[in-house]
Amino acid sequence: MIKPNIMMAGGALLAFLAVALGAFGAHAFRDFLLAANRTGTYETAVHYQFFHAVALIITGIMAKLFPNKAFSVVAILFASGTLIFSGSLYLICATGITWPGALAPLGGLAFLSGWALLARQAYLLK
């Protein structure tokens, strides 16, 4: 079982990285992204990373208040979804190689699974 403080710290770290990568994309990497016509792809990666970083923090809070192993699964799904989904989009943007885009739906499936399980656990709370 993943400890709630690890979930919250992991979410905060992912959020930190999302802000840093967003700033990097808006400034240092901007011309490269514009030339490669990848600005939208990069922004999508940053947005999904940030949303799921916050979701991971919320999951940690819920796990602290309502201990249940299912929240560990939710945390793993959100973290792995971020790595796979956003990571594949970052790879496309940085390298121009498009095959990592085939992995993005797996990250999306992890996100959807995490949200569905979180909804189930929230519904079952007493």
Sequence and secondary structure as in RCSB ss.txt:
>XXXX:A:sequence
MIKPNIMMAGGALLAFLAVALGAFGAHAFRDFLLAANRTGTYETAVHYQFFHAVALIITGIMAKLFPNKAFSVVA
ILFASGTLIFSGSLYLICATGITWPGALAPLGGLAFLSGWALLARQAYLLK
>XXXX:A:secstr
   HHHHHHHHHHHHHHHHHHHHHHHTTTHHHHHHTT HHHHHHHHHHHHHHHHHHHHHHHHHHHS  HHHHHHH
HHHHHHIIIIIHHHHHHHHH   GGGGTHHHHHHHHHHHHHHHHHHHHH  
